[in-house]
Amino acid sequence: MIECFLTLQQVREYVRLVFQITKIPLAIQTIRSPPEKKQKEISFPDIPEMNLLKLPETIEKKLYSMVSSTDINTVISDTPLCYTEEDVYTSFYVPFTILDQEKKLNRKMLLSIGPCFQKQMNRSFSRPDIWKNRKTGCFRDCTDEECLLVSQHIPYWNIPHLCAVVQLLYVLLFKIPIHVSDILNPSNSFMTDVDAMTTEELFKRRENNTFHSMYTQESKIWKIIENGQTDKITEAFTIMLFSSTGKLAKNRLRHEKNMAICTTTLATRAAILGGVPDEIAYTMSDSFIQKIEEMTTPENIILFNKKIIADFTKSAAEYKHKDRKNYSPVVNISIQYIEQHLHDKITLEGISDRVNLSISQISRKFKKETGISIVDFFQKQKIEAACNMLKYSERSLLEISNIFSFSSQSYFSAVFRKYTGQSPSEYRLKAPALE
C-alpha cells in the first residue's frame, strides 16, 4: 500500500489547492473494515450534493478484498483503481496509509479523484436515464433529479488530462512519480473501450500527421517562465506547443479552453519554482482560469494563452531581482519573517526577538544591507502584494485593506500612493486587462 508521511491537515491543503485549480471533485475517506464503514474526512467541493455519490460497486468489492486481508501493507498495490461508466464519466481511487514519523501505521485512507465527465454536457446528454448506471456506478442511489443536481458540479476532463492530475497528486502527497501506463493498469481498471478509444485516436493522428509536441519542447517554455527570461517570451510563443496541441475536446472552443487551463496549471508551478510566492501564483492562476471560462471565441483564448505565459514570466523575473544571497543570515531571516506575515501587524520587537538582536542592531544592519528601513520594506512588500490582488482579483479596496491589516482604507490608500504614485482605484483601472 502506498505510504504518505504528511499530516491529515497537510493532505487537506494539497487536495484543496488541486481542487481550486482543476475543479475536479476530490475526497479523502478513512477506511475501516468492512469498507462500508467509511468516514469522510475531506471533500471538495464541500457541498451536500456530493454526498449523494457512492463508490462504484466494483471499487467497493476490490476495497473489501484489500482491507479484509490480515496484511494490509502488502496486498494493496501502489497504482490507483480506475472506474469508467460507458465512456461517460471516469474516476480514480487511491488507497494509501498515513504514517507517523516513526513509520508506524497511523490511518488507512482512500483518495477519490472524480468523477469527471468524458463528454460535454448538453440537453440530451443531461438526461440521467441515458447514461446513469443505477446498479453499480457512482450515481446508483440517486434519483434523476439528484443526478441532475450533482452533475452541475462535475467538470469535463478527458482521460489523458485526468491522468495528469493523478500524477500531480502522487507527487504532492506521496513524493513519487507514476506513469500513465500504471494509472490505466488493466488489472486495476474497471473501464469500457478505453484501449479502443486510444488506438483509434493514435490511428487518426498517424493518418493526419497531427502529433503532440515533444515534452522536451514544452519544457523549454516552463524553464523560460521559471528563470524569468522576459527576453525569451517571444521565443516561447513559437515553440511547437502552440501549433500542435493534440485534441483536448471535440468542440474547438472547449479544446482551446482546456489548452489554456493546462498552460495556466503548468505555468503556475513553473513560476513558483522560479520564486513567485505560492499565494500570488495561485491567485493569478484562479483569475486566469475564470477569465478563460468566460471567453467565447477560440481566437481570443489563443491570444490569452500567450498572455498567461508572459505574465507568469514577468512575475518570476520580478522576484528574481529580489536576490538576497548577498544579505547576511539575520537580514534574510528578517525578510522571510516579514513576507510570511504580510497579512499581520508585526512589530520591530517581534523581528528583534526572531533574530536575537536588539531593535537598534537589527534596524541598522537591515538599513545598511537593503538600503531601506524595516518599516519601509514591510510597507513596500504589502503594497506589492496588494498590487497583485488589485490586478488579479475582484476583491474590494476595503477587503484588501483589511487583509493587509491597515488601520483604515484611507490609510491604505495613502501608503499605496506613497509607493506607487497613484491611488488603488487608479492602479486597478490602469492595470492591463485580462482580455
C-alpha positions as CSV (number, residue, x, y, z in Angstrom):
1,M,0.0,0.0,0.0
2,I,1.3,3.4,-0.9
3,E,2.6,5.4,2.1
4,C,2.1,9.1,2.9
5,F,4.2,10.9,5.6
6,L,2.1,14.1,5.6
7,T,-0.3,15.0,8.3
8,L,-4.0,14.9,7.5
9,Q,-4.0,18.8,7.6
10,Q,-1.2,18.8,5.0
11,V,-3.1,16.4,2.8
12,R,-6.1,18.5,3.1
13,E,-4.2,21.6,1.9
14,Y,-2.7,19.9,-1.1
15,V,-6.1,18.4,-2.1
16,R,-7.7,21.9,-1.7
17,L,-5.1,23.5,-4.0
18,V,-5.6,20.9,-6.7
19,F,-9.3,21.3,-6.5
20,Q,-9.1,25.1,-6.8
21,I,-7.1,24.7,-10.0
22,T,-9.0,21.8,-11.6
23,K,-12.5,21.9,-10.0
24,I,-12.3,18.1,-10.1
25,P,-14.2,16.6,-7.2
26,L,-11.8,15.2,-4.6
27,A,-12.4,13.4,-1.3
28,I,-10.4,11.6,1.4
29,Q,-12.0,8.9,3.5
30,T,-10.9,6.8,6.4
31,I,-11.1,3.1,5.5
32,R,-12.4,0.7,8.1
33,S,-13.3,-3.0,7.8
34,P,-15.7,-3.7,6.3
35,P,-15.3,-0.8,3.8
36,E,-18.9,0.2,4.1
37,K,-17.8,1.8,7.4
38,K,-16.0,4.8,5.9
39,Q,-15.6,8.2,7.4
40,K,-15.3,11.2,5.0
41,E,-12.5,13.5,6.3
42,I,-12.1,15.9,3.3
43,S,-14.4,16.7,0.4
44,F,-14.1,19.3,-2.3
45,P,-16.5,20.8,-3.3
46,D,-17.7,20.7,0.3
47,I,-21.4,20.7,-0.5
48,P,-24.3,18.4,0.5
49,E,-24.9,17.3,-3.1
50,M,-21.6,15.5,-3.4
51,N,-22.5,13.2,-0.5
52,L,-25.1,11.6,-2.9
53,L,-22.2,10.0,-4.8
54,K,-21.2,6.4,-3.9
55,L,-18.2,4.3,-4.5
56,P,-18.9,2.1,-7.6
57,E,-19.7,-1.5,-6.5
58,T,-16.6,-2.9,-8.3
59,I,-14.4,-0.5,-6.3
60,E,-16.2,-1.4,-3.1
61,K,-15.6,-5.1,-3.7
62,K,-11.9,-4.6,-4.6
63,L,-11.5,-2.4,-1.5
64,Y,-13.2,-5.1,0.7
65,S,-10.8,-7.8,-0.5
66,M,-7.9,-5.5,0.3
67,V,-8.9,-4.4,3.8
68,S,-10.1,-7.8,4.8
69,S,-6.6,-9.2,4.4
70,T,-4.5,-9.6,7.5
71,D,-1.5,-7.9,5.9
72,I,-2.9,-4.6,4.8
73,N,0.5,-3.2,3.8
74,T,1.3,-5.8,1.2
75,V,-1.9,-6.6,-0.6
76,I,-2.7,-3.1,-2.0
77,S,-0.7,-2.0,-5.0
78,D,0.7,1.5,-5.4
79,T,-1.4,2.1,-8.5
80,P,-4.8,3.7,-8.4
81,L,-8.1,1.9,-9.1
82,C,-10.0,3.3,-12.1
83,Y,-13.7,3.2,-13.0
84,T,-15.3,4.4,-16.2
85,E,-19.0,4.0,-16.9
86,E,-20.0,3.7,-20.5
87,D,-17.3,6.3,-21.5
88,V,-19.5,8.9,-19.8
89,Y,-17.6,9.6,-16.6
90,T,-14.3,8.4,-15.1
91,S,-13.0,8.4,-11.6
92,F,-9.8,7.1,-9.8
93,Y,-9.4,5.8,-6.3
94,V,-6.1,5.6,-4.4
95,P,-5.8,3.6,-1.2
96,F,-3.0,4.8,1.0
97,T,-1.7,4.9,4.6
98,I,-0.7,7.9,6.6
99,L,2.3,7.1,8.7
100,D,3.8,8.9,11.6
101,Q,7.4,9.9,11.9
102,E,8.3,6.5,13.3
103,K,6.9,4.9,10.2
104,K,4.1,3.3,12.3
105,L,0.7,2.8,10.6
106,N,-1.5,5.7,11.6
107,R,-4.5,5.5,9.4
108,K,-5.8,3.8,6.2
109,M,-7.2,6.3,3.8
110,L,-8.9,6.4,0.3
111,L,-8.4,9.3,-2.1
112,S,-11.2,9.7,-4.6
113,I,-10.5,11.7,-7.8
114,G,-13.5,12.5,-9.8
115,P,-15.9,11.6,-11.3
116,C,-15.3,13.7,-14.4
117,F,-17.5,13.6,-17.5
118,Q,-15.9,12.3,-20.7
119,K,-18.4,14.2,-22.9
120,Q,-19.7,17.7,-22.9
121,M,-23.0,18.2,-21.1
122,N,-25.8,19.1,-23.5
123,R,-29.6,18.8,-23.4
124,S,-29.8,15.2,-24.5
125,F,-26.7,14.1,-22.5
126,S,-28.0,15.7,-19.3
127,R,-30.9,13.2,-19.3
128,P,-29.8,10.8,-16.5
129,D,-31.8,7.9,-17.9
130,I,-29.5,7.8,-20.9
131,W,-26.2,7.2,-19.1
132,K,-26.7,6.7,-15.3
133,N,-25.9,3.2,-14.2
134,R,-28.4,2.8,-11.3
135,K,-27.0,-0.6,-10.2
136,T,-23.2,-0.3,-9.9
137,G,-21.9,3.2,-10.6
138,C,-21.3,6.4,-8.6
139,F,-24.9,7.6,-9.1
140,R,-26.6,4.2,-8.3
141,D,-28.6,5.6,-5.3
142,C,-29.5,8.9,-6.9
143,T,-32.9,9.8,-8.4
144,D,-33.0,11.6,-11.8
145,E,-33.4,14.9,-10.1
146,E,-30.4,14.3,-7.8
147,C,-28.3,13.2,-10.8
148,L,-29.0,16.5,-12.5
149,L,-28.2,18.4,-9.3
150,V,-24.9,16.6,-8.8
151,S,-23.9,16.8,-12.4
152,Q,-23.8,20.6,-12.2
153,H,-20.7,20.2,-10.0
154,I,-18.9,17.6,-12.2
155,P,-16.5,19.0,-14.8
156,Y,-15.4,17.8,-18.2
157,W,-11.9,16.3,-18.2
158,N,-10.7,13.8,-20.8
159,I,-8.8,10.8,-19.6
160,P,-5.2,11.9,-20.6
161,H,-5.6,15.2,-18.6
162,L,-7.3,13.5,-15.8
163,C,-4.3,11.2,-15.6
164,A,-2.1,14.2,-15.4
165,V,-4.0,15.4,-12.3
166,V,-3.5,11.9,-10.8
167,Q,0.3,12.2,-11.5
168,L,0.4,15.6,-9.8
169,L,-1.4,14.3,-6.7
170,Y,1.1,11.4,-6.5
171,V,4.0,13.8,-6.5
172,L,2.4,16.2,-4.0
173,L,1.1,13.6,-1.5
174,F,3.4,10.6,-1.9
175,K,6.6,12.2,-3.3
176,I,6.8,9.6,-6.1
177,P,6.2,9.8,-9.8
178,I,3.7,7.5,-11.5
179,H,3.4,6.7,-15.2
180,V,0.2,6.9,-17.2
181,S,0.5,3.2,-18.0
182,D,0.4,2.5,-14.3
183,I,-2.6,4.7,-13.8
184,L,-4.5,2.9,-16.5
185,N,-3.2,-0.5,-15.4
186,P,-5.8,-3.1,-16.7
187,S,-5.6,-5.1,-13.5
188,N,-6.8,-2.2,-11.5
189,S,-9.2,-0.7,-14.1
190,F,-12.9,-1.1,-14.5
191,M,-13.2,0.6,-17.8
192,T,-15.0,0.3,-21.1
193,D,-13.4,0.8,-24.5
194,V,-10.6,3.0,-23.3
195,D,-7.9,1.0,-25.1
196,A,-10.1,1.0,-28.3
197,M,-10.5,4.8,-28.0
198,T,-6.8,5.3,-27.6
199,T,-5.9,3.0,-30.5
200,E,-8.4,4.8,-32.8
201,E,-7.1,8.2,-31.8
202,L,-3.5,7.2,-32.5
203,F,-4.5,5.8,-35.9
204,K,-6.2,9.2,-36.7
205,R,-3.0,11.1,-35.7
206,R,-0.8,8.9,-37.8
207,E,-3.1,9.3,-40.8
208,N,-3.4,13.0,-40.4
209,N,0.2,13.6,-39.3
210,T,-1.1,15.6,-36.3
211,F,1.0,14.7,-33.2
212,H,1.5,16.3,-29.8
213,S,4.5,18.5,-29.3
214,M,7.5,16.7,-27.7
215,Y,8.0,17.1,-24.0
216,T,11.5,18.5,-24.5
217,Q,9.9,21.3,-26.5
218,E,7.3,22.0,-23.9
219,S,9.8,22.0,-21.1
220,K,11.6,24.9,-22.7
221,I,8.5,27.1,-22.1
222,W,8.4,26.2,-18.4
223,K,12.1,26.9,-18.0
224,I,11.7,30.3,-19.6
225,I,9.0,31.1,-17.0
226,E,10.9,29.6,-14.1
227,N,14.0,31.6,-15.0
228,G,12.1,34.8,-15.5
229,Q,13.6,35.2,-19.0
230,T,11.4,38.0,-20.3
231,D,13.7,38.4,-23.3
232,K,12.7,34.9,-24.4
233,I,8.9,35.3,-24.1
234,T,8.6,35.7,-27.9
235,E,10.6,32.5,-28.4
236,A,8.2,30.7,-26.1
237,F,5.3,31.6,-28.3
238,T,7.0,29.9,-31.3
239,I,7.5,26.6,-29.6
240,M,5.5,23.7,-31.0
241,L,3.2,23.5,-28.0
242,F,1.1,26.3,-29.5
243,S,0.8,24.8,-33.0
244,S,0.5,21.1,-32.2
245,T,-1.6,20.6,-29.1
246,G,-3.4,17.4,-29.9
247,K,-7.2,17.2,-29.4
248,L,-8.4,18.1,-25.9
249,A,-12.1,18.2,-26.8
250,K,-14.4,17.6,-29.8
251,N,-15.6,21.2,-29.6
252,R,-13.0,23.8,-30.8
253,L,-13.9,26.4,-28.1
254,R,-13.7,23.8,-25.4
255,H,-10.4,22.5,-26.8
256,E,-8.8,25.9,-26.6
257,K,-10.2,26.5,-23.1
258,N,-8.7,23.2,-21.9
259,M,-5.4,24.0,-23.6
260,A,-5.3,27.4,-21.8
261,I,-6.2,25.8,-18.4
262,C,-3.4,23.3,-18.9
263,T,-1.0,26.1,-19.7
264,T,-2.1,28.0,-16.6
265,T,-1.6,25.0,-14.3
266,L,1.9,24.2,-15.5
267,A,2.9,27.9,-15.7
268,T,1.8,28.3,-12.1
269,R,4.2,25.6,-11.0
270,A,7.0,27.0,-13.1
271,A,6.5,30.4,-11.6
272,I,6.5,29.0,-8.0
273,L,9.7,27.2,-8.8
274,G,11.1,30.5,-10.1
275,G,10.4,32.2,-6.7
276,V,6.9,33.6,-7.1
277,P,5.2,33.2,-3.7
278,D,2.5,30.5,-3.7
279,E,-0.4,32.7,-2.9
280,I,0.4,35.2,-5.6
281,A,0.9,32.5,-8.2
282,Y,-2.3,30.7,-7.3
283,T,-4.3,34.0,-7.2
284,M,-3.0,34.7,-10.8
285,S,-4.0,31.1,-11.8
286,D,-7.5,31.4,-10.4
287,S,-8.0,34.7,-12.2
288,F,-6.7,33.4,-15.5
289,I,-8.9,30.3,-15.3
290,Q,-12.0,32.3,-14.5
291,K,-11.3,34.5,-17.4
292,I,-10.7,31.6,-19.8
293,E,-14.1,30.1,-18.9
294,E,-15.8,33.5,-19.7
295,M,-14.3,33.7,-23.2
296,T,-16.4,32.9,-26.2
297,T,-14.0,32.7,-29.2
298,P,-11.1,30.4,-29.8
299,E,-9.0,33.2,-31.3
300,N,-9.2,35.3,-28.1
301,I,-8.3,32.3,-26.0
302,I,-5.2,31.6,-28.1
303,L,-4.0,35.2,-27.6
304,F,-4.8,35.0,-23.9
305,N,-2.8,31.8,-23.7
306,K,0.3,33.8,-24.7
307,K,-0.6,36.5,-22.1
308,I,-0.6,33.7,-19.4
309,I,3.0,32.8,-20.4
310,A,4.1,36.4,-20.5
311,D,2.6,37.4,-17.1
312,F,4.0,34.4,-15.2
313,T,7.4,35.0,-16.8
314,K,7.4,38.7,-15.8
315,S,6.3,37.8,-12.3
316,A,9.1,35.3,-11.9
317,A,11.5,38.0,-13.3
318,E,10.4,40.5,-10.6
319,Y,11.2,38.0,-7.9
320,K,14.5,37.1,-9.4
321,H,15.5,40.7,-9.0
322,K,15.0,40.2,-5.2
323,D,18.0,38.0,-5.0
324,R,19.1,38.1,-1.4
325,K,22.1,35.7,-1.4
326,N,24.4,38.7,-0.6
327,Y,22.4,39.5,2.6
328,S,23.6,38.3,6.0
329,P,21.6,35.4,7.5
330,V,19.9,37.7,10.1
331,V,18.6,40.0,7.4
332,N,17.4,37.1,5.2
333,I,15.6,35.7,8.3
334,S,14.0,39.1,8.9
335,I,12.9,39.4,5.3
336,Q,11.4,35.8,5.4
337,Y,9.6,36.7,8.6
338,I,8.1,39.8,7.1
339,E,7.0,38.1,3.9
340,Q,5.3,35.4,6.0
341,H,3.4,37.9,7.9
342,L,2.2,40.4,5.3
343,H,-1.4,39.9,6.5
344,D,-0.5,40.7,10.1
345,K,0.6,43.7,12.2
346,I,4.2,42.8,13.1
347,T,6.4,44.9,15.3
348,L,10.2,45.7,15.5
349,E,10.2,43.8,18.8
350,G,8.9,40.7,17.1
351,I,11.6,40.9,14.4
352,S,14.2,41.6,17.1
353,D,13.1,38.5,19.0
354,R,13.2,36.4,15.9
355,V,16.8,37.2,15.0
356,N,18.0,37.5,18.7
357,L,19.4,41.1,18.2
358,S,18.3,44.3,19.8
359,I,15.9,46.6,17.8
360,S,18.7,49.1,17.2
361,Q,21.1,46.5,16.0
362,I,18.8,44.8,13.5
363,S,17.5,48.1,12.3
364,R,21.0,49.4,11.5
365,K,22.0,46.2,9.9
366,F,18.8,45.9,7.8
367,K,19.1,49.5,6.6
368,K,22.8,49.1,5.7
369,E,22.3,45.9,3.6
370,T,18.9,46.7,1.9
371,G,19.1,50.4,1.7
372,I,15.7,51.0,3.3
373,S,14.3,50.7,6.8
374,I,12.4,47.7,8.1
375,V,9.2,49.7,8.3
376,D,9.6,50.9,4.7
377,F,10.4,47.4,3.5
378,F,7.4,45.9,5.3
379,Q,5.0,48.5,3.8
380,K,6.6,48.2,0.4
381,Q,6.1,44.4,0.4
382,K,2.5,44.8,1.5
383,I,1.8,47.3,-1.4
384,E,3.4,45.0,-3.9
385,A,1.2,42.1,-2.8
386,A,-1.8,44.5,-2.8
387,C,-1.0,45.4,-6.4
388,N,-1.3,41.8,-7.4
389,M,-4.6,41.5,-5.7
390,L,-5.9,44.6,-7.4
391,K,-4.7,43.2,-10.7
392,Y,-5.7,39.6,-10.4
393,S,-8.7,39.5,-8.1
394,E,-12.0,41.3,-7.8
395,R,-11.8,42.0,-4.0
396,S,-12.9,45.4,-2.9
397,L,-10.4,48.1,-1.7
398,L,-11.8,47.7,1.8
399,E,-11.3,43.9,1.7
400,I,-7.7,44.3,0.5
401,S,-7.1,47.0,3.2
402,N,-8.3,44.6,5.9
403,I,-6.4,41.6,4.5
404,F,-3.1,43.5,4.9
405,S,-4.1,44.8,8.3
406,F,-4.2,48.5,7.5
407,S,-5.9,50.5,10.2
408,S,-8.3,52.0,7.7
409,Q,-9.0,52.1,3.9
410,S,-7.9,55.8,3.8
411,Y,-4.5,54.9,5.4
412,F,-4.1,52.0,2.9
413,S,-4.8,54.4,0.1
414,A,-2.2,56.9,1.4
415,V,0.5,54.3,1.8
416,F,-0.3,52.9,-1.6
417,R,0.0,56.3,-3.2
418,K,3.3,56.8,-1.4
419,Y,4.9,53.8,-3.1
420,T,3.1,53.8,-6.5
421,G,2.3,57.4,-7.1
422,Q,-1.4,56.6,-7.6
423,S,-4.4,55.5,-5.6
424,P,-5.5,51.8,-5.5
425,S,-8.6,52.7,-7.7
426,E,-6.4,54.4,-10.3
427,Y,-4.0,51.4,-10.3
428,R,-6.8,48.9,-10.8
429,L,-8.2,51.0,-13.7
430,K,-4.8,51.2,-15.4
431,A,-3.7,47.6,-14.8
432,P,-3.6,45.6,-18.0
433,A,-7.0,44.0,-18.7
434,L,-7.2,40.2,-18.6
435,E,-8.9,40.1,-22.0
